[in-house]
Amino acid sequence: MSIEEGAKYVAAAYAIILAVLVAYYFMSARRVTVLRRDVELLEEETKRRRASAGGADAD
């Protein structure tokens, strides 16, 4: 194998690694967005339940 052929294989390997990292980054960003939305929904539900429980205690 010549140096040129070896360089092509190394470049191809780096391209594959870069593609995998970019795909992983986008998947992770999407998961983080979904998790943030879940946290927001849970916080809203907690506030609603506390308000409901606070109103029930006042009665």
mmCIF file of the N, C-alpha and C atoms, coordinates in Angstrom:
data_MODEL
# 
_entry.id   MODEL 
# 
loop_
_atom_site.group_PDB 
_atom_site.id 
_atom_site.type_symbol 
_atom_site.label_atom_id 
_atom_site.label_alt_id 
_atom_site.label_comp_id 
_atom_site.label_asym_id 
_atom_site.label_entity_id 
_atom_site.label_seq_id 
_atom_site.pdbx_PDB_ins_code 
_atom_site.Cartn_x 
_atom_site.Cartn_y 
_atom_site.Cartn_z 
_atom_site.occupancy 
_atom_site.B_iso_or_equiv 
_atom_site.pdbx_formal_charge 
_atom_site.auth_seq_id 
_atom_site.auth_comp_id 
_atom_site.auth_asym_id 
_atom_site.auth_atom_id 
_atom_site.pdbx_PDB_model_num 
ATOM 1   N N  . MET A 1 1  ? 0.859   -1.172 0.000  1.00 0.00 ? 1  MET A N  1 
ATOM 2   C CA . MET A 1 1  ? 0.000   0.000  0.000  1.00 0.00 ? 1  MET A CA 1 
ATOM 3   C C  . MET A 1 1  ? 0.905   1.235  0.000  1.00 0.00 ? 1  MET A C  1 
ATOM 4   N N  . SER A 1 2  ? 0.614   2.120  -0.897 1.00 0.00 ? 2  SER A N  1 
ATOM 5   C CA . SER A 1 2  ? 1.407   3.346  -0.982 1.00 0.00 ? 2  SER A CA 1 
ATOM 6   C C  . SER A 1 2  ? 0.899   4.367  0.035  1.00 0.00 ? 2  SER A C  1 
ATOM 7   N N  . ILE A 1 3  ? 1.664   5.409  0.181  1.00 0.00 ? 3  ILE A N  1 
ATOM 8   C CA . ILE A 1 3  ? 1.284   6.469  1.112  1.00 0.00 ? 3  ILE A CA 1 
ATOM 9   C C  . ILE A 1 3  ? -0.012  7.127  0.664  1.00 0.00 ? 3  ILE A C  1 
ATOM 10  N N  . GLU A 1 4  ? -0.176  7.281  -0.645 1.00 0.00 ? 4  GLU A N  1 
ATOM 11  C CA . GLU A 1 4  ? -1.397  7.902  -1.164 1.00 0.00 ? 4  GLU A CA 1 
ATOM 12  C C  . GLU A 1 4  ? -2.632  7.065  -0.834 1.00 0.00 ? 4  GLU A C  1 
ATOM 13  N N  . GLU A 1 5  ? -2.519  5.746  -1.004 1.00 0.00 ? 5  GLU A N  1 
ATOM 14  C CA . GLU A 1 5  ? -3.646  4.868  -0.679 1.00 0.00 ? 5  GLU A CA 1 
ATOM 15  C C  . GLU A 1 5  ? -3.955  4.914  0.816  1.00 0.00 ? 5  GLU A C  1 
ATOM 16  N N  . GLY A 1 6  ? -2.915  4.898  1.616  1.00 0.00 ? 6  GLY A N  1 
ATOM 17  C CA . GLY A 1 6  ? -3.098  4.981  3.063  1.00 0.00 ? 6  GLY A CA 1 
ATOM 18  C C  . GLY A 1 6  ? -3.768  6.283  3.469  1.00 0.00 ? 6  GLY A C  1 
ATOM 19  N N  . ALA A 1 7  ? -3.358  7.363  2.829  1.00 0.00 ? 7  ALA A N  1 
ATOM 20  C CA . ALA A 1 7  ? -3.958  8.665  3.129  1.00 0.00 ? 7  ALA A CA 1 
ATOM 21  C C  . ALA A 1 7  ? -5.436  8.674  2.759  1.00 0.00 ? 7  ALA A C  1 
ATOM 22  N N  . LYS A 1 8  ? -5.795  7.994  1.673  1.00 0.00 ? 8  LYS A N  1 
ATOM 23  C CA . LYS A 1 8  ? -7.209  7.918  1.276  1.00 0.00 ? 8  LYS A CA 1 
ATOM 24  C C  . LYS A 1 8  ? -8.022  7.162  2.322  1.00 0.00 ? 8  LYS A C  1 
ATOM 25  N N  . TYR A 1 9  ? -7.471  6.064  2.832  1.00 0.00 ? 9  TYR A N  1 
ATOM 26  C CA . TYR A 1 9  ? -8.174  5.297  3.859  1.00 0.00 ? 9  TYR A CA 1 
ATOM 27  C C  . TYR A 1 9  ? -8.332  6.111  5.145  1.00 0.00 ? 9  TYR A C  1 
ATOM 28  N N  . VAL A 1 10 ? -7.284  6.810  5.514  1.00 0.00 ? 10 VAL A N  1 
ATOM 29  C CA . VAL A 1 10 ? -7.351  7.641  6.720  1.00 0.00 ? 10 VAL A CA 1 
ATOM 30  C C  . VAL A 1 10 ? -8.380  8.748  6.533  1.00 0.00 ? 10 VAL A C  1 
ATOM 31  N N  . ALA A 1 11 ? -8.387  9.383  5.367  1.00 0.00 ? 11 ALA A N  1 
ATOM 32  C CA . ALA A 1 11 ? -9.361  10.444 5.092  1.00 0.00 ? 11 ALA A CA 1 
ATOM 33  C C  . ALA A 1 11 ? -10.781 9.888  5.123  1.00 0.00 ? 11 ALA A C  1 
ATOM 34  N N  . ALA A 1 12 ? -10.972 8.694  4.571  1.00 0.00 ? 12 ALA A N  1 
ATOM 35  C CA . ALA A 1 12 ? -12.299 8.075  4.587  1.00 0.00 ? 12 ALA A CA 1 
ATOM 36  C C  . ALA A 1 12 ? -12.726 7.759  6.022  1.00 0.00 ? 12 ALA A C  1 
ATOM 37  N N  . ALA A 1 13 ? -11.795 7.267  6.819  1.00 0.00 ? 13 ALA A N  1 
ATOM 38  C CA . ALA A 1 13 ? -12.109 6.959  8.218  1.00 0.00 ? 13 ALA A CA 1 
ATOM 39  C C  . ALA A 1 13 ? -12.488 8.231  8.975  1.00 0.00 ? 13 ALA A C  1 
ATOM 40  N N  . TYR A 1 14 ? -11.742 9.294  8.768  1.00 0.00 ? 14 TYR A N  1 
ATOM 41  C CA . TYR A 1 14 ? -12.072 10.565 9.421  1.00 0.00 ? 14 TYR A CA 1 
ATOM 42  C C  . TYR A 1 14 ? -13.423 11.093 8.962  1.00 0.00 ? 14 TYR A C  1 
ATOM 43  N N  . ALA A 1 15 ? -13.739 10.932 7.692  1.00 0.00 ? 15 ALA A N  1 
ATOM 44  C CA . ALA A 1 15 ? -15.033 11.390 7.177  1.00 0.00 ? 15 ALA A CA 1 
ATOM 45  C C  . ALA A 1 15 ? -16.177 10.618 7.835  1.00 0.00 ? 15 ALA A C  1 
ATOM 46  N N  . ILE A 1 16 ? -15.995 9.316  8.005  1.00 0.00 ? 16 ILE A N  1 
ATOM 47  C CA . ILE A 1 16 ? -17.023 8.494  8.654  1.00 0.00 ? 16 ILE A CA 1 
ATOM 48  C C  . ILE A 1 16 ? -17.182 8.908  10.116 1.00 0.00 ? 16 ILE A C  1 
ATOM 49  N N  . ILE A 1 17 ? -16.059 9.099  10.796 1.00 0.00 ? 17 ILE A N  1 
ATOM 50  C CA . ILE A 1 17 ? -16.110 9.511  12.201 1.00 0.00 ? 17 ILE A CA 1 
ATOM 51  C C  . ILE A 1 17 ? -16.802 10.861 12.330 1.00 0.00 ? 17 ILE A C  1 
ATOM 52  N N  . LEU A 1 18 ? -16.480 11.787 11.450 1.00 0.00 ? 18 LEU A N  1 
ATOM 53  C CA . LEU A 1 18 ? -17.108 13.108 11.488 1.00 0.00 ? 18 LEU A CA 1 
ATOM 54  C C  . LEU A 1 18 ? -18.610 13.005 11.245 1.00 0.00 ? 18 LEU A C  1 
ATOM 55  N N  . ALA A 1 19 ? -19.013 12.181 10.287 1.00 0.00 ? 19 ALA A N  1 
ATOM 56  C CA . ALA A 1 19 ? -20.440 12.010 9.999  1.00 0.00 ? 19 ALA A CA 1 
ATOM 57  C C  . ALA A 1 19 ? -21.171 11.424 11.206 1.00 0.00 ? 19 ALA A C  1 
ATOM 58  N N  . VAL A 1 20 ? -20.568 10.462 11.861 1.00 0.00 ? 20 VAL A N  1 
ATOM 59  C CA . VAL A 1 20 ? -21.181 9.856  13.049 1.00 0.00 ? 20 VAL A CA 1 
ATOM 60  C C  . VAL A 1 20 ? -21.290 10.880 14.174 1.00 0.00 ? 20 VAL A C  1 
ATOM 61  N N  . LEU A 1 21 ? -20.250 11.671 14.371 1.00 0.00 ? 21 LEU A N  1 
ATOM 62  C CA . LEU A 1 21 ? -20.290 12.682 15.425 1.00 0.00 ? 21 LEU A CA 1 
ATOM 63  C C  . LEU A 1 21 ? -21.353 13.740 15.159 1.00 0.00 ? 21 LEU A C  1 
ATOM 64  N N  . VAL A 1 22 ? -21.488 14.163 13.922 1.00 0.00 ? 22 VAL A N  1 
ATOM 65  C CA . VAL A 1 22 ? -22.508 15.156 13.577 1.00 0.00 ? 22 VAL A CA 1 
ATOM 66  C C  . VAL A 1 22 ? -23.902 14.573 13.803 1.00 0.00 ? 22 VAL A C  1 
ATOM 67  N N  . ALA A 1 23 ? -24.117 13.335 13.380 1.00 0.00 ? 23 ALA A N  1 
ATOM 68  C CA . ALA A 1 23 ? -25.416 12.688 13.586 1.00 0.00 ? 23 ALA A CA 1 
ATOM 69  C C  . ALA A 1 23 ? -25.709 12.546 15.081 1.00 0.00 ? 23 ALA A C  1 
ATOM 70  N N  . TYR A 1 24 ? -24.716 12.155 15.852 1.00 0.00 ? 24 TYR A N  1 
ATOM 71  C CA . TYR A 1 24 ? -24.893 12.017 17.297 1.00 0.00 ? 24 TYR A CA 1 
ATOM 72  C C  . TYR A 1 24 ? -25.215 13.363 17.936 1.00 0.00 ? 24 TYR A C  1 
ATOM 73  N N  . TYR A 1 25 ? -24.551 14.411 17.481 1.00 0.00 ? 25 TYR A N  1 
ATOM 74  C CA . TYR A 1 25 ? -24.807 15.753 18.010 1.00 0.00 ? 25 TYR A CA 1 
ATOM 75  C C  . TYR A 1 25 ? -26.260 16.150 17.785 1.00 0.00 ? 25 TYR A C  1 
ATOM 76  N N  . PHE A 1 26 ? -26.769 15.937 16.582 1.00 0.00 ? 26 PHE A N  1 
ATOM 77  C CA . PHE A 1 26 ? -28.148 16.316 16.291 1.00 0.00 ? 26 PHE A CA 1 
ATOM 78  C C  . PHE A 1 26 ? -29.145 15.464 17.074 1.00 0.00 ? 26 PHE A C  1 
ATOM 79  N N  . MET A 1 27 ? -28.861 14.173 17.210 1.00 0.00 ? 27 MET A N  1 
ATOM 80  C CA . MET A 1 27 ? -29.755 13.324 18.000 1.00 0.00 ? 27 MET A CA 1 
ATOM 81  C C  . MET A 1 27 ? -29.746 13.752 19.467 1.00 0.00 ? 27 MET A C  1 
ATOM 82  N N  . SER A 1 28 ? -28.579 14.083 19.987 1.00 0.00 ? 28 SER A N  1 
ATOM 83  C CA . SER A 1 28 ? -28.481 14.525 21.380 1.00 0.00 ? 28 SER A CA 1 
ATOM 84  C C  . SER A 1 28 ? -29.202 15.847 21.585 1.00 0.00 ? 28 SER A C  1 
ATOM 85  N N  . ALA A 1 29 ? -29.053 16.754 20.633 1.00 0.00 ? 29 ALA A N  1 
ATOM 86  C CA . ALA A 1 29 ? -29.734 18.047 20.742 1.00 0.00 ? 29 ALA A CA 1 
ATOM 87  C C  . ALA A 1 29 ? -31.246 17.854 20.748 1.00 0.00 ? 29 ALA A C  1 
ATOM 88  N N  . ARG A 1 30 ? -31.717 16.935 19.943 1.00 0.00 ? 30 ARG A N  1 
ATOM 89  C CA . ARG A 1 30 ? -33.159 16.666 19.909 1.00 0.00 ? 30 ARG A CA 1 
ATOM 90  C C  . ARG A 1 30 ? -33.626 16.070 21.235 1.00 0.00 ? 30 ARG A C  1 
ATOM 91  N N  . ARG A 1 31 ? -32.842 15.152 21.775 1.00 0.00 ? 31 ARG A N  1 
ATOM 92  C CA . ARG A 1 31 ? -33.210 14.544 23.056 1.00 0.00 ? 31 ARG A CA 1 
ATOM 93  C C  . ARG A 1 31 ? -33.235 15.579 24.164 1.00 0.00 ? 31 ARG A C  1 
ATOM 94  N N  . VAL A 1 32 ? -32.273 16.492 24.161 1.00 0.00 ? 32 VAL A N  1 
ATOM 95  C CA . VAL A 1 32 ? -32.233 17.538 25.179 1.00 0.00 ? 32 VAL A CA 1 
ATOM 96  C C  . VAL A 1 32 ? -33.462 18.427 25.062 1.00 0.00 ? 32 VAL A C  1 
ATOM 97  N N  . THR A 1 33 ? -33.853 18.753 23.837 1.00 0.00 ? 33 THR A N  1 
ATOM 98  C CA . THR A 1 33 ? -35.040 19.581 23.627 1.00 0.00 ? 33 THR A CA 1 
ATOM 99  C C  . THR A 1 33 ? -36.283 18.884 24.171 1.00 0.00 ? 33 THR A C  1 
ATOM 100 N N  . VAL A 1 34 ? -36.406 17.599 23.902 1.00 0.00 ? 34 VAL A N  1 
ATOM 101 C CA . VAL A 1 34 ? -37.555 16.835 24.402 1.00 0.00 ? 34 VAL A CA 1 
ATOM 102 C C  . VAL A 1 34 ? -37.529 16.781 25.925 1.00 0.00 ? 34 VAL A C  1 
ATOM 103 N N  . LEU A 1 35 ? -36.360 16.574 26.499 1.00 0.00 ? 35 LEU A N  1 
ATOM 104 C CA . LEU A 1 35 ? -36.258 16.522 27.958 1.00 0.00 ? 35 LEU A CA 1 
ATOM 105 C C  . LEU A 1 35 ? -36.603 17.866 28.590 1.00 0.00 ? 35 LEU A C  1 
ATOM 106 N N  . ARG A 1 36 ? -36.178 18.957 27.967 1.00 0.00 ? 36 ARG A N  1 
ATOM 107 C CA . ARG A 1 36 ? -36.536 20.280 28.493 1.00 0.00 ? 36 ARG A CA 1 
ATOM 108 C C  . ARG A 1 36 ? -38.045 20.471 28.483 1.00 0.00 ? 36 ARG A C  1 
ATOM 109 N N  . ARG A 1 37 ? -38.680 20.049 27.403 1.00 0.00 ? 37 ARG A N  1 
ATOM 110 C CA . ARG A 1 37 ? -40.138 20.172 27.311 1.00 0.00 ? 37 ARG A CA 1 
ATOM 111 C C  . ARG A 1 37 ? -40.810 19.320 28.390 1.00 0.00 ? 37 ARG A C  1 
ATOM 112 N N  . ASP A 1 38 ? -40.288 18.115 28.615 1.00 0.00 ? 38 ASP A N  1 
ATOM 113 C CA . ASP A 1 38 ? -40.836 17.258 29.670 1.00 0.00 ? 38 ASP A CA 1 
ATOM 114 C C  . ASP A 1 38 ? -40.710 17.923 31.039 1.00 0.00 ? 38 ASP A C  1 
ATOM 115 N N  . VAL A 1 39 ? -39.572 18.550 31.302 1.00 0.00 ? 39 VAL A N  1 
ATOM 116 C CA . VAL A 1 39 ? -39.375 19.237 32.576 1.00 0.00 ? 39 VAL A CA 1 
ATOM 117 C C  . VAL A 1 39 ? -40.364 20.383 32.711 1.00 0.00 ? 39 VAL A C  1 
ATOM 118 N N  . GLU A 1 40 ? -40.567 21.137 31.634 1.00 0.00 ? 40 GLU A N  1 
ATOM 119 C CA . GLU A 1 40 ? -41.536 22.238 31.675 1.00 0.00 ? 40 GLU A CA 1 
ATOM 120 C C  . GLU A 1 40 ? -42.939 21.716 31.985 1.00 0.00 ? 40 GLU A C  1 
ATOM 121 N N  . LEU A 1 41 ? -43.324 20.621 31.342 1.00 0.00 ? 41 LEU A N  1 
ATOM 122 C CA . LEU A 1 41 ? -44.644 20.049 31.596 1.00 0.00 ? 41 LEU A CA 1 
ATOM 123 C C  . LEU A 1 41 ? -44.780 19.573 33.036 1.00 0.00 ? 41 LEU A C  1 
ATOM 124 N N  . LEU A 1 42 ? -43.735 18.951 33.558 1.00 0.00 ? 42 LEU A N  1 
ATOM 125 C CA . LEU A 1 42 ? -43.770 18.493 34.948 1.00 0.00 ? 42 LEU A CA 1 
ATOM 126 C C  . LEU A 1 42 ? -43.845 19.666 35.921 1.00 0.00 ? 42 LEU A C  1 
ATOM 127 N N  . GLU A 1 43 ? -43.114 20.737 35.632 1.00 0.00 ? 43 GLU A N  1 
ATOM 128 C CA . GLU A 1 43 ? -43.186 21.913 36.498 1.00 0.00 ? 43 GLU A CA 1 
ATOM 129 C C  . GLU A 1 43 ? -44.583 22.524 36.473 1.00 0.00 ? 43 GLU A C  1 
ATOM 130 N N  . GLU A 1 44 ? -45.186 22.603 35.294 1.00 0.00 ? 44 GLU A N  1 
ATOM 131 C CA . GLU A 1 44 ? -46.548 23.127 35.188 1.00 0.00 ? 44 GLU A CA 1 
ATOM 132 C C  . GLU A 1 44 ? -47.531 22.259 35.971 1.00 0.00 ? 44 GLU A C  1 
ATOM 133 N N  . GLU A 1 45 ? -47.380 20.948 35.847 1.00 0.00 ? 45 GLU A N  1 
ATOM 134 C CA . GLU A 1 45 ? -48.267 20.030 36.571 1.00 0.00 ? 45 GLU A CA 1 
ATOM 135 C C  . GLU A 1 45 ? -48.069 20.168 38.082 1.00 0.00 ? 45 GLU A C  1 
ATOM 136 N N  . THR A 1 46 ? -46.824 20.316 38.516 1.00 0.00 ? 46 THR A N  1 
ATOM 137 C CA . THR A 1 46 ? -46.544 20.492 39.940 1.00 0.00 ? 46 THR A CA 1 
ATOM 138 C C  . THR A 1 46 ? -47.181 21.772 40.461 1.00 0.00 ? 46 THR A C  1 
ATOM 139 N N  . LYS A 1 47 ? -47.043 22.856 39.712 1.00 0.00 ? 47 LYS A N  1 
ATOM 140 C CA . LYS A 1 47 ? -47.658 24.126 40.129 1.00 0.00 ? 47 LYS A CA 1 
ATOM 141 C C  . LYS A 1 47 ? -49.174 23.996 40.189 1.00 0.00 ? 47 LYS A C  1 
ATOM 142 N N  . ARG A 1 48 ? -49.740 23.310 39.205 1.00 0.00 ? 48 ARG A N  1 
ATOM 143 C CA . ARG A 1 48 ? -51.191 23.136 39.176 1.00 0.00 ? 48 ARG A CA 1 
ATOM 144 C C  . ARG A 1 48 ? -51.657 22.330 40.385 1.00 0.00 ? 48 ARG A C  1 
ATOM 145 N N  . ARG A 1 49 ? -50.930 21.269 40.703 1.00 0.00 ? 49 ARG A N  1 
ATOM 146 C CA . ARG A 1 49 ? -51.319 20.439 41.852 1.00 0.00 ? 49 ARG A CA 1 
ATOM 147 C C  . ARG A 1 49 ? -51.144 21.180 43.168 1.00 0.00 ? 49 ARG A C  1 
ATOM 148 N N  . ARG A 1 50 ? -50.067 21.967 43.267 1.00 0.00 ? 50 ARG A N  1 
ATOM 149 C CA . ARG A 1 50 ? -49.871 22.746 44.496 1.00 0.00 ? 50 ARG A CA 1 
ATOM 150 C C  . ARG A 1 50 ? -50.974 23.775 44.660 1.00 0.00 ? 50 ARG A C  1 
ATOM 151 N N  . ALA A 1 51 ? -51.341 24.424 43.555 1.00 0.00 ? 51 ALA A N  1 
ATOM 152 C CA . ALA A 1 51 ? -52.420 25.417 43.615 1.00 0.00 ? 51 ALA A CA 1 
ATOM 153 C C  . ALA A 1 51 ? -53.730 24.737 43.988 1.00 0.00 ? 51 ALA A C  1 
ATOM 154 N N  . SER A 1 52 ? -53.961 23.555 43.431 1.00 0.00 ? 52 SER A N  1 
ATOM 155 C CA . SER A 1 52 ? -55.177 22.805 43.733 1.00 0.00 ? 52 SER A CA 1 
ATOM 156 C C  . SER A 1 52 ? -55.184 22.363 45.196 1.00 0.00 ? 52 SER A C  1 
ATOM 157 N N  . ALA A 1 53 ? -54.053 21.883 45.675 1.00 0.00 ? 53 ALA A N  1 
ATOM 158 C CA . ALA A 1 53 ? -53.956 21.448 47.071 1.00 0.00 ? 53 ALA A CA 1 
ATOM 159 C C  . ALA A 1 53 ? -54.058 22.642 48.010 1.00 0.00 ? 53 ALA A C  1 
ATOM 160 N N  . GLY A 1 54 ? -53.484 23.763 47.624 1.00 0.00 ? 54 GLY A N  1 
ATOM 161 C CA . GLY A 1 54 ? -53.576 24.969 48.448 1.00 0.00 ? 54 GLY A CA 1 
ATOM 162 C C  . GLY A 1 54 ? -54.998 25.461 48.541 1.00 0.00 ? 54 GLY A C  1 
ATOM 163 N N  . GLY A 1 55 ? -55.739 25.377 47.458 1.00 0.00 ? 55 GLY A N  1 
ATOM 164 C CA . GLY A 1 55 ? -57.144 25.779 47.459 1.00 0.00 ? 55 GLY A CA 1 
ATOM 165 C C  . GLY A 1 55 ? -57.986 24.833 48.286 1.00 0.00 ? 55 GLY A C  1 
ATOM 166 N N  . ALA A 1 56 ? -57.650 23.546 48.279 1.00 0.00 ? 56 ALA A N  1 
ATOM 167 C CA . ALA A 1 56 ? -58.406 22.558 49.052 1.00 0.00 ? 56 ALA A CA 1 
ATOM 168 C C  . ALA A 1 56 ? -58.145 22.741 50.541 1.00 0.00 ? 56 ALA A C  1 
ATOM 169 N N  . ASP A 1 57 ? -56.910 23.131 50.904 1.00 0.00 ? 57 ASP A N  1 
ATOM 170 C CA . ASP A 1 57 ? -56.584 23.353 52.313 1.00 0.00 ? 57 ASP A CA 1 
ATOM 171 C C  . ASP A 1 57 ? -57.308 24.569 52.867 1.00 0.00 ? 57 ASP A C  1 
ATOM 172 N N  . ALA A 1 58 ? -57.547 25.561 52.027 1.00 0.00 ? 58 ALA A N  1 
ATOM 173 C CA . ALA A 1 58 ? -58.202 26.794 52.481 1.00 0.00 ? 58 ALA A CA 1 
ATOM 174 C C  . ALA A 1 58 ? -59.678 26.565 52.765 1.00 0.00 ? 58 ALA A C  1 
ATOM 175 N N  . ASP A 1 59 ? -60.275 25.532 52.152 1.00 0.00 ? 59 ASP A N  1 
ATOM 176 C CA . ASP A 1 59 ? -61.718 25.268 52.341 1.00 0.00 ? 59 ASP A CA 1 
ATOM 177 C C  . ASP A 1 59 ? -62.016 24.620 53.639 1.00 0.00 ? 59 ASP A C  1 
# 
